[in-house]
Structures are given as C-alpha cells and as structure tokens.
Amino acid sequence: MASELSALLQQPVSKQSGSEKKEEARKLEDFAIQFAKCYDFSAASLPNLDMGTFLRLLFAKRVNCDDWPKRTPPDHKLRVLQCIRLVLRDNSFMGLFIELGGIEAVSSIFTDLSSDHFLETQPPFNSGLLVECASIIKKLATDGKLVQKLMEYKVHETLVYLLRTGELSLLPLLLVALMSLAERPECSNAIGELDCVDVLLRVLEEYAIQLKGLAADVLATLCRQPANCLELLHLGGIPKLLSMLHTEDQGLLEALLRLLCHITVDVALVQEFRYSGGIPVICSLLGAGQSGVKHGEGVVCALCLAITKLAMDDETAYQIRQQNGVYLLGLLLVDSCTSDKVKAYVFRALRYLFSMERNRKIFKRIFPPELYGPFIDAGHYETDLELYKDLTRRMNALNPEVLESIRACLADINQLQDLSRLKWVRGYAMEEELGRGAFGCVYQVRKEKGETLFAMKELSLNDVGIFGATIEERNEEVLKLNSEVRILSELDHPNIVRHYESFAEGNYLYIVMDLADGVSLLDFINSHSEKGQIMPERQGSLPPHLSRCVLITAMYSFRHASSYFPFTRTVHYKILVVPNNVVYIDLMCG
C-alpha cells in the first residue's frame, strides 16, 4: 500500500486519470481506517513511507497546488483532510505542518467552505469537510504561539459565522476552538465585536445540554472582558441565565455558575442580577440539600464562589443574608458530609458577607469565641483560599457540644423559622435586631397578616435620660413623642422615612416606621475604603456628580421636614445630615 500510495501522491493532479484518483482516495481511506486510533505517529509508519514524507506529499502535491481544489472531488478532499488531522494528533509533526504552510492552507479551505454552508442546497460533503477543518483548527487554537496566526487569517470570523449551523457534529468543534482563542484578551475583544454573544445565548437556550455547557464556557471566557459583559447585559442575558439555573444537569449547572462568576465583576451586571431576582435563585440552589437534592462538590464550590463575588456589592451582600444565605452556608459547615475543600469555600463566602457592615452582628451569634477571632483576622475581601483552610481545620477541631451550639444558633437566625417562636408586640413579629444605641433598639418587624417589613424602635420608659424620673415627666414626654410621630406620619417625601404609629406596651414605648432597607452613607464610604475603591462620581441610575446629588437630596429632605415643625422649635440640622443618618437605598439617596 505504501509504495503505491507514494507513487499516486507524487503524480500531479492534472495528469491523474479518473481511475488513479479513485485508487488514491481508496488508499487514503484505508490509511484513515488503519490509524484511526493512533496518537503516536513518530513510531508508526508504512513500509517505504515515513509519516513526515507522507505529510509533505499531501501538502506539496495536493493541498498547496493551485489546481487541486477544482480538479479533486469533494470526497477525495475529505480523505486528504482526514489524514492530515490524524497525523497532527502527534504534536511532533506540528512544526512540519507549520513549515509546509498548513495554517494558511487549512484556514483558506475553512473560509471557502463556510461561504457555501448556509445555501439552500449545500455542495456534497460540505459539512464533513468543515468538521475536519474545524477539528484541525481546534487543535491549533490550543497552542498559544499559533493563536496570532489564526487571528491573522481571520479564522475567528469564520468560527463565529458558522455558529448558526444546525450541524450537531460541527458546532461543538466551533465552540471549543472559540473558547481557546478567547483565552487571550486581544482575541476575546475581537471575537466579541462580531456579535457572537447573541448567537451563544441562543445556543444556551435552544440546544442540547452538552452544547449549552460549551456555550456557557465560551461566554464565561468572553466575559472576562468588560465590553463583552456589557453586550450580555444589553441582550437581556441575565434573565435568560437565571431561567436556566434550575437545570437538573450538574455539569450544565456548574458551567452556568462559572459564567455567573465571570460576569459578577461588572457592577451593572450585579445590579441587573439582583433586580431580576437572582439572589433568591442562588440561595434556593444553596438550600437544595434541605429538600433532598444533593449537588456535587463542583456545583457547591461554584455556588460559594458566586456568592463571594456577588458579596463585593454591599446591597447584594445584604440581600443574600436576607434570603437566608448565611444560614444555608452555615448548615454546610456543620454537615459532617461536607468536604474540607467545600468548607474553605464556605468560609470565604461567609467572610465576604461579614465584610458588609450591616451583616456583621449576626456572625457573633453563630461562631464561638475560638472561631470568631480567627474568622475576623482573615481580613476583608481576601481571596486566598489558604486563609480559609486554617478556619476549616479549627472548625473540624471543635467538640460535638460546640457544634451543636452552632446548629442551635443557626436555627435562631433562620429567616424561615416558625413565627410562633418570635417575640410579638401589638401584632408585630420582631424578626431581627437591626441596631442598638444609647436610647434603645431598632427591630425589623412584620405584621401578623402581611409581608411588608417595618422598622420598630423600642425605647425603655424607665430611661430617666429620655422620659424623666417621675411619672408626670414620663407621661409628658410620651405625649410629646406621640405628637411628634403624628407630625412625622404626615410627611410625604420620597427621601424621608415615614412614621406610622407609636404606642406603649409594658415598660416600653414603640415607634413603627418604614424600613430604610439600605446602607448608611458612612458605611457606603467606609465600604469603598475597605475594598480599596474610590467612591464613584456616578452610580447606577443617579446622575453624574454623586456626592453633589447626595448633599442636595439631603438638603431638600431637611427643608421639607422643617416646614412641618413650628417655627419656634429648634431643629438640630447637624443630627439630620451627618453621614450616619443618610441612608443609601437601592442606589437612591434617602
């Protein structure tokens, strides 16, 4: 076979008879069958024909000849490309392939074939030839030194153009090749400019699970570049991603979570994720084990990493806690089946959530002193997983009684606990202590019938500093406070917390008001400082010059409030406009 094949290949295509061409095609097919499972062609050879010579003949006498494309039947071309692909399995032949002009030749064939692929009637063997070319390009794209050459021949444009194909044997090769090219930032930007994000989202929605996973990984690689993240946002990619997160396929779920981890570095995408209801979805996946669904280690680690990245945004970190995220992460720590690797990921996610000021008080209730101190010492927004492996070792060393105590504390912070276990005052369930100061406490409360959350301030009637030492003084101060609450309840301004009612119960006076579910301006500034970030002059839907907007909004709010008080009364404006009394709610000043 070897000598005959060598003789046939050495003949110019233009001088071959029809029977000789058929014989050559048959022998090339025999070669492909014989070496179909071979990966080491350095050791393999045909009698009287080594593989290097064989590869040289294929290029010199066939692929690189000007008349080869026109004079060779498509099935014959397919055999030639199959043989080249097989030999390239052995990396030792890659240098010879490049020397023979293989990159340019295969790229040119690939581009020419693509122009006919979407015709109503495809030329014979078009899809098979494209599969062979795409397979070779996939191999080349894994070598970083060859990527620039592929980009010069505009292979990335052809790959993106063909993404709309319906050929299920071709599409995976295109996706893997694109993913390899997109690893380089300059290539990622060039690929993103070809409007491929829209096509990849369609693959993610409509194709088989294996292809969905590949499309998610390509998008994740592309979204390392900010421009591609914004394109995903503009195309409504976040709601589409959320709709797929309930898949039962663990591989696809892990790929989707990897994509989520890449897009959460962009502030606008994090906000869109939050507005689209992404936090409850992530927390429901985290709590799936409670309903009997067990995720694999890879999925749980990806979930923890996603929460870690999302927690860089303060409002998102707060919502994760509100959606029971701390409780669900804590359950993983006390589960004896959780691996040390997963526990390290859990500790990192919890430490990021702790870094947000409004979340911190809950952690002291969970961790014993021997764990709480090292947990704090890990530092804010530290990514190195080694820091959290030490916490894992300390966790594993705790005795059973301490672990049981942690479980009990976790049950206390469970947002879905039975309301009958909570303290009730005048039809309000006191769900959580929001803050404590010199003059009392503030709680998050919920009415017995209804889902609306309120803030309720609790003041001790025995506090001499507020209500005086005698019953007469106390009654007088209670009347004054009730009168002030009535005035405040009449205020109707979008940036002023509304008051609803006040009442005495036992030894306490309670004031019910809107829950300003945001972060104080002071915490907002401190948070940027802790992350090493500069406070932006533009944030979300606010107009430019953020600091000016905050100040003007606070002044208008103060002006509106002061108009409701008698002119003879002194209003301490310094108390109203200090950073700790200005609350940032969902990127709007309040």
ABEGO torsion letter per residue (X at the ends): XAAAAAAAAABBAAABBAAAAAAAAAAAAAAAAAAAABABAAABBBBGBBAAAAAAAAAAABAABAAAAAABBAAAAAAAAAAAAAAAABAAAAAAAAAAGAAAAAAAAAAAAAAAAABABBBBGAAAAAAAAAAAAAAAAABAAAAAAAAAAGAAAAAAAAAABABAAAAAAAAAAAAAAAABAAAAAAAAAAGAAAAAAAAAAABBAAAAAAAAAAAAAAAABAAAAAAAAAAGAAAAAAAAAABABAAAAAAAAAAAAAAAABAAAAAAAAAAGAAAAAAAAAAAAAAGBBBBAAAAAAAAAAAAAAAABAAAAAAAAAAGAAAAAAAAAABAABBAAAAAAAAAAAAAAAABAAAAAAAAAABBAAAAAAAAAAEBGBABAAAAAAAAAAAAABBAAAAAAAAAAAAAABAABBAAABBBBGGBBBABBABBBAAEBBBBBBBABEABBBBBBBBBAABAAAAEABAAAAAAAAAAAAAAAAAAAABBBAABBBBABBBBBEABBBBBBBBBBBBBAAAAAAAAAAAGBBBBABBEABBBGAAAAAAAAAAAAAAAAAAABBAABBBBAAAAABAAABBBBGGBBX
